[in-house]
Amino acid sequence: MATSSLSEQLAEAQRLQAYYQRELERQRAMNAELRKAVAEMARTFQETLAESVHAAETGDLAEVRRIAYANRNAWQAYLQQIVQAAGKSSASENE
């Protein structure tokens, strides 16, 4: 009976190890997706900020307004991307 218990414990340890390995890979994938979204947000923000400054310096208020609206839409899209990545993470945790 002790042998059975040891083999059961070994099987359980192997199942846990496999689970933790899958969880680690899932977290790595989610982190990579989040890093990508944040890097894209930062790049877009820098570009649109430079465009806005240039437009403001030239007195083109319509262009400043257009850039501001485009930037707002981009931020909303990136935030949605982050929410979706977090949602995937939550859904995977519940499985």
N, CA and C atoms as a LAMMPS dump frame, in Angstrom:
ITEM: TIMESTEP
0
ITEM: NUMBER OF ATOMS
285
ITEM: BOX BOUNDS ff ff ff
-5.0000000000000000e+02 5.0000000000000000e+02
-5.0000000000000000e+02 5.0000000000000000e+02
-5.0000000000000000e+02 5.0000000000000000e+02
ITEM: ATOMS id mol type element x y z
1 1 1 N 0.822 -1.186 0
2 1 2 C 0 0 0
3 1 3 C 0.867 1.252 0
4 2 1 N 2.017 1.222 0.657
5 2 2 C 2.925 2.356 0.678
6 2 3 C 3.431 2.65 -0.724
7 3 1 N 3.661 1.599 -1.53
8 3 2 C 4.121 1.788 -2.902
9 3 3 C 3.042 2.494 -3.715
10 4 1 N 1.81 2.103 -3.531
11 4 2 C 0.698 2.739 -4.23
12 4 3 C 0.61 4.217 -3.858
13 5 1 N 0.776 4.496 -2.595
14 5 2 C 0.707 5.87 -2.136
15 5 3 C 1.835 6.694 -2.753
16 6 1 N 3.025 6.11 -2.803
17 6 2 C 4.159 6.821 -3.407
18 6 3 C 3.928 7.045 -4.9
19 7 1 N 3.383 6.057 -5.579
20 7 2 C 3.133 6.224 -7.013
21 7 3 C 2.026 7.252 -7.247
22 8 1 N 1.035 7.278 -6.354
23 8 2 C -0.014 8.292 -6.464
24 8 3 C 0.547 9.689 -6.218
25 9 1 N 1.425 9.792 -5.232
26 9 2 C 2.054 11.081 -4.937
27 9 3 C 2.921 11.538 -6.11
28 10 1 N 3.634 10.61 -6.718
29 10 2 C 4.467 10.932 -7.878
30 10 3 C 3.594 11.396 -9.042
31 11 1 N 2.497 10.698 -9.269
32 11 2 C 1.576 11.073 -10.351
33 11 3 C 0.999 12.461 -10.099
34 12 1 N 0.614 12.721 -8.862
35 12 2 C 0.071 14.04 -8.518
36 12 3 C 1.137 15.119 -8.698
37 13 1 N 2.36 14.85 -8.286
38 13 2 C 3.451 15.812 -8.454
39 13 3 C 3.707 16.083 -9.941
40 14 1 N 3.617 15.06 -10.773
41 14 2 C 3.807 15.238 -12.21
42 14 3 C 2.672 16.058 -12.823
43 15 1 N 1.45 15.822 -12.361
44 15 2 C 0.307 16.622 -12.843
45 15 3 C 0.47 18.089 -12.449
46 16 1 N 0.891 18.316 -11.211
47 16 2 C 1.107 19.689 -10.759
48 16 3 C 2.233 20.359 -11.548
49 17 1 N 3.287 19.623 -11.797
50 17 2 C 4.4 20.175 -12.564
51 17 3 C 3.945 20.549 -13.978
52 18 1 N 3.162 19.707 -14.598
53 18 2 C 2.648 19.999 -15.938
54 18 3 C 1.73 21.216 -15.9
55 19 1 N 0.886 21.281 -14.886
56 19 2 C -0.013 22.437 -14.743
57 19 3 C 0.795 23.719 -14.588
58 20 1 N 1.785 23.708 -13.712
59 20 2 C 2.591 24.911 -13.487
60 20 3 C 3.369 25.298 -14.742
61 21 1 N 3.809 24.335 -15.496
62 21 2 C 4.518 24.627 -16.74
63 21 3 C 3.576 25.296 -17.745
64 22 1 N 2.346 24.778 -17.862
65 22 2 C 1.36 25.399 -18.758
66 22 3 C 1.023 26.808 -18.296
67 23 1 N 0.871 26.976 -16.997
68 23 2 C 0.553 28.289 -16.433
69 23 3 C 1.691 29.275 -16.696
70 24 1 N 2.909 28.833 -16.551
71 24 2 C 4.062 29.684 -16.819
72 24 3 C 4.088 30.119 -18.283
73 25 1 N 3.842 29.207 -19.192
74 25 2 C 3.817 29.536 -20.62
75 25 3 C 2.68 30.495 -20.932
76 26 1 N 1.533 30.303 -20.318
77 26 2 C 0.397 31.198 -20.529
78 26 3 C 0.72 32.601 -20.037
79 27 1 N 1.324 32.688 -18.869
80 27 2 C 1.706 33.99 -18.321
81 27 3 C 2.746 34.676 -19.206
82 28 1 N 3.693 33.92 -19.704
83 28 2 C 4.705 34.497 -20.6
84 28 3 C 4.073 35.05 -21.867
85 29 1 N 3.134 34.311 -22.433
86 29 2 C 2.453 34.766 -23.651
87 29 3 C 1.64 36.029 -23.36
88 30 1 N 0.934 36.039 -22.245
89 30 2 C 0.143 37.212 -21.887
90 30 3 C 1.049 38.418 -21.65
91 31 1 N 2.159 38.22 -20.956
92 31 2 C 3.082 39.314 -20.695
93 31 3 C 3.666 39.861 -21.995
94 32 1 N 3.976 38.99 -22.928
95 32 2 C 4.51 39.435 -24.218
96 32 3 C 3.471 40.268 -24.96
97 33 1 N 2.223 39.836 -24.919
98 33 2 C 1.141 40.572 -25.572
99 33 3 C 0.94 41.941 -24.926
100 34 1 N 0.999 41.994 -23.613
101 34 2 C 0.85 43.262 -22.907
102 34 3 C 2.029 44.193 -23.18
103 35 1 N 3.246 43.648 -23.186
104 35 2 C 4.428 44.469 -23.495
105 35 3 C 4.32 45.06 -24.89
106 36 1 N 3.845 44.252 -25.832
107 36 2 C 3.694 44.721 -27.209
108 36 3 C 2.681 45.867 -27.269
109 37 1 N 1.561 45.721 -26.588
110 37 2 C 0.533 46.765 -26.589
111 37 3 C 1.052 48.049 -25.95
112 38 1 N 1.762 47.932 -24.849
113 38 2 C 2.291 49.109 -24.164
114 38 3 C 3.357 49.798 -25.023
115 39 1 N 4.218 49.03 -25.667
116 39 2 C 5.237 49.625 -26.541
117 39 3 C 4.593 50.356 -27.711
118 40 1 N 3.55 49.789 -28.269
119 40 2 C 2.841 50.426 -29.374
120 40 3 C 2.156 51.71 -28.902
121 41 1 N 1.587 51.676 -27.705
122 41 2 C 0.968 52.878 -27.147
123 41 3 C 2.005 53.984 -26.977
124 42 1 N 3.153 53.649 -26.441
125 42 2 C 4.202 54.648 -26.216
126 42 3 C 4.694 55.229 -27.536
127 43 1 N 4.89 54.375 -28.524
128 43 2 C 5.358 54.845 -29.83
129 43 3 C 4.336 55.787 -30.445
130 44 1 N 3.083 55.406 -30.407
131 44 2 C 2.021 56.23 -30.974
132 44 3 C 1.916 57.562 -30.238
133 45 1 N 2.024 57.512 -28.918
134 45 2 C 1.936 58.745 -28.137
135 45 3 C 3.066 59.693 -28.513
136 46 1 N 4.282 59.192 -28.628
137 46 2 C 5.425 60.037 -28.995
138 46 3 C 5.232 60.65 -30.381
139 47 1 N 4.77 59.848 -31.321
140 47 2 C 4.568 60.344 -32.68
141 47 3 C 3.487 61.418 -32.722
142 48 1 N 2.352 61.144 -32.084
143 48 2 C 1.262 62.115 -32.147
144 48 3 C 1.576 63.372 -31.345
145 49 1 N 2.346 63.233 -30.284
146 49 2 C 2.759 64.411 -29.525
147 49 3 C 3.627 65.309 -30.403
148 50 1 N 4.574 64.722 -31.108
149 50 2 C 5.438 65.501 -32.005
150 50 3 C 4.616 66.155 -33.117
151 51 1 N 3.659 65.42 -33.666
152 51 2 C 2.792 65.986 -34.709
153 51 3 C 1.961 67.143 -34.157
154 52 1 N 1.443 66.986 -32.949
155 52 2 C 0.637 68.041 -32.331
156 52 3 C 1.455 69.298 -32.079
157 53 1 N 2.653 69.122 -31.577
158 53 2 C 3.525 70.266 -31.309
159 53 3 C 3.823 70.996 -32.612
160 54 1 N 4.152 70.257 -33.65
161 54 2 C 4.444 70.876 -34.946
162 54 3 C 3.219 71.63 -35.473
163 55 1 N 2.059 71.005 -35.405
164 55 2 C 0.842 71.657 -35.889
165 55 3 C 0.527 72.911 -35.068
166 56 1 N 0.722 72.838 -33.761
167 56 2 C 0.464 74.004 -32.909
168 56 3 C 1.438 75.133 -33.223
169 57 1 N 2.695 74.784 -33.459
170 57 2 C 3.702 75.808 -33.781
171 57 3 C 3.397 76.513 -35.1
172 58 1 N 2.777 75.794 -36.022
173 58 2 C 2.427 76.398 -37.315
174 58 3 C 1.05 77.051 -37.276
175 59 1 N 0.359 76.948 -36.145
176 59 2 C -0.938 77.575 -35.994
177 59 3 C -2.094 76.814 -36.62
178 60 1 N -1.885 75.536 -36.942
179 60 2 C -2.924 74.732 -37.587
180 60 3 C -3.771 74.035 -36.517
181 61 1 N -4.734 74.775 -35.977
182 61 2 C -5.553 74.231 -34.884
183 61 3 C -6.439 73.078 -35.343
184 62 1 N -6.876 73.109 -36.588
185 62 2 C -7.68 71.995 -37.101
186 62 3 C -6.858 70.704 -37.096
187 63 1 N -5.578 70.806 -37.437
188 63 2 C -4.702 69.628 -37.426
189 63 3 C -4.459 69.152 -35.993
190 64 1 N -4.278 70.095 -35.073
191 64 2 C -4.102 69.726 -33.663
192 64 3 C -5.324 68.956 -33.185
193 65 1 N -6.506 69.444 -33.53
194 65 2 C -7.751 68.783 -33.139
195 65 3 C -7.847 67.395 -33.767
196 66 1 N -7.512 67.27 -35.06
197 66 2 C -7.566 65.985 -35.747
198 66 3 C -6.626 64.98 -35.085
199 67 1 N -5.426 65.443 -34.766
200 67 2 C -4.442 64.564 -34.12
201 67 3 C -4.927 64.14 -32.736
202 68 1 N -5.511 65.065 -32.001
203 68 2 C -6.009 64.743 -30.659
204 68 3 C -7.094 63.674 -30.723
205 69 1 N -8.006 63.804 -31.674
206 69 2 C -9.069 62.796 -31.812
207 69 3 C -8.506 61.454 -32.256
208 70 1 N -7.565 61.479 -33.18
209 70 2 C -6.946 60.229 -33.638
210 70 3 C -6.194 59.564 -32.489
211 71 1 N -5.519 60.376 -31.69
212 71 2 C -4.774 59.844 -30.549
213 71 3 C -5.728 59.223 -29.534
214 72 1 N -6.853 59.88 -29.273
215 72 2 C -7.848 59.334 -28.341
216 72 3 C -8.347 57.974 -28.831
217 73 1 N -8.631 57.884 -30.126
218 73 2 C -9.106 56.615 -30.689
219 73 3 C -8.041 55.529 -30.583
220 74 1 N -6.79 55.902 -30.825
221 74 2 C -5.699 54.922 -30.713
222 74 3 C -5.574 54.432 -29.276
223 75 1 N -5.651 55.345 -28.306
224 75 2 C -5.561 54.948 -26.895
225 75 3 C -6.698 54.01 -26.529
226 76 1 N -7.89 54.299 -27.004
227 76 2 C -9.019 53.417 -26.709
228 76 3 C -8.802 52.035 -27.3
229 77 1 N -8.249 51.977 -28.503
230 77 2 C -7.985 50.683 -29.137
231 77 3 C -6.927 49.9 -28.359
232 78 1 N -5.863 50.59 -27.921
233 78 2 C -4.819 49.898 -27.17
234 78 3 C -5.323 49.436 -25.811
235 79 1 N -6.133 50.258 -25.171
236 79 2 C -6.698 49.845 -23.886
237 79 3 C -7.616 48.637 -24.06
238 80 1 N -8.362 48.619 -25.152
239 80 2 C -9.217 47.458 -25.44
240 80 3 C -8.357 46.212 -25.639
241 81 1 N -7.229 46.372 -26.308
242 81 2 C -6.307 45.254 -26.517
243 81 3 C -5.806 44.715 -25.176
244 82 1 N -5.503 45.608 -24.259
245 82 2 C -5.036 45.192 -22.936
246 82 3 C -6.155 44.486 -22.173
247 83 1 N -7.371 45.025 -22.258
248 83 2 C -8.512 44.401 -21.587
249 83 3 C -8.747 43.001 -22.142
250 84 1 N -8.639 42.843 -23.457
251 84 2 C -8.832 41.527 -24.064
252 84 3 C -7.754 40.554 -23.6
253 85 1 N -6.512 41.017 -23.514
254 85 2 C -5.438 40.141 -23.04
255 85 3 C -5.68 39.721 -21.603
256 86 1 N -6.134 40.656 -20.788
257 86 2 C -6.441 40.337 -19.385
258 86 3 C -7.633 39.372 -19.322
259 87 1 N -8.589 39.564 -20.213
260 87 2 C -9.758 38.667 -20.252
261 87 3 C -9.358 37.253 -20.619
262 88 1 N -8.427 37.126 -21.56
263 88 2 C -7.925 35.799 -21.933
264 88 3 C -7.255 35.15 -20.731
265 89 1 N -6.52 35.958 -19.977
266 89 2 C -5.837 35.435 -18.797
267 89 3 C -6.84 34.924 -17.777
268 90 1 N -7.883 35.71 -17.529
269 90 2 C -8.909 35.315 -16.548
270 90 3 C -9.642 34.069 -17.002
271 91 1 N -9.951 33.997 -18.287
272 91 2 C -10.662 32.832 -18.818
273 91 3 C -9.81 31.582 -18.677
274 92 1 N -8.515 31.714 -18.916
275 92 2 C -7.62 30.552 -18.792
276 92 3 C -7.495 30.104 -17.343
277 93 1 N -7.515 31.062 -16.422
278 93 2 C -7.406 30.709 -15.005
279 93 3 C -8.624 29.925 -14.539
280 94 1 N -9.773 30.197 -15.126
281 94 2 C -11.006 29.54 -14.698
282 94 3 C -11.187 28.156 -15.301
283 95 1 N -10.318 27.765 -16.209
284 95 2 C -10.456 26.44 -16.851
285 95 3 C -9.928 25.35 -15.965
